[in-house]
Amino acid sequence: MRISLTKAGRRFNREWIFRNVNYQFEKGRSYAITGSNGSGKSTLLQVIAGVLATSEGNVEYTHNESQVSPENFYQQLSLCAPYLELIEEMTAIEFLAFHNDFKPFRQGMDPFAILEETGLGKSAHKQIRYFSSGMKQRMKLAQAIFVDLPVLLLDEPCTNLDEAGIVQYQRWIRQFAADKLIIVSSNDPQEYNFCTASLIMSDWKS
């Protein structure tokens, strides 16, 4: 999978959030998008994901040397972000089984195995609305990291995690996502210290 941005820009009303982004993201590499609060990190990540359209320029997706339309790119990616909600009326096992119908998990991973891996096995039949914030974040990470898709996008992935949860997150990335194209939007080095390239939002201010 390759994601190419050419003169990409996004604005809200008359204010440019970023402009003239020329960059190529390649499979098997990890990238960090950094910058001050409000600098547009999450906006850029949403543009890369195809959630937001560019105001100018292009985003192109290539998988196995074939072009992927922006409308179909969601089939190639998983996303964990604070603004994405879980279905809290479902139990943990129901949610993961439902998610698996749309985005299949890695070979050898099923909902019960994933809950055991995340330390949530004893809460398999508990409604998500009764989970703590840290438990919910582990669920968000699980549905993103353990799927069999080539692109993993992470926006502040350690939100609400304690120290043990952060260590767990870092291990999951090493063990289950090393072959993916990973892009992390964050200001916290603990969330992106495995990344081999960094993009700074201030470089693309108009």
Number of C-alpha atoms within 10 A of each C-alpha: 20 20 19 18 20 15 15 23 24 22 15 8 6 6 9 15 20 23 20 17 21 15 14 13 19 17 16 15 16 24 21 25 23 22 17 12 10 10 17 23 25 22 18 23 21 18 19 24 22 18 15 13 17 21 15 14 16 16 23 17 21 15 14 8 9 10 13 19 13 15 9 11 19 17 13 17 20 22 21 24 21 15 8 9 10 16 14 15 13 16 19 27 22 18 20 23 17 14 16 16 9 10 21 17 23 14 9 7 15 17 23 16 13 20 21 13 14 18 14 20 17 9 17 18 13 18 17 23 15 13 17 10 14 15 19 20 21 25 22 19 21 21 22 24 24 23 24 19 22 19 28 23 25 25 22 19 25 25 16 17 18 11 10 8 19 18 14 16 22 16 12 18 17 11 10 14 22 15 16 22 22 25 24 25 26 22 16 12 11 14 22 25 14 16 16 10 14 15 15 13 20 14 12 18 14 11
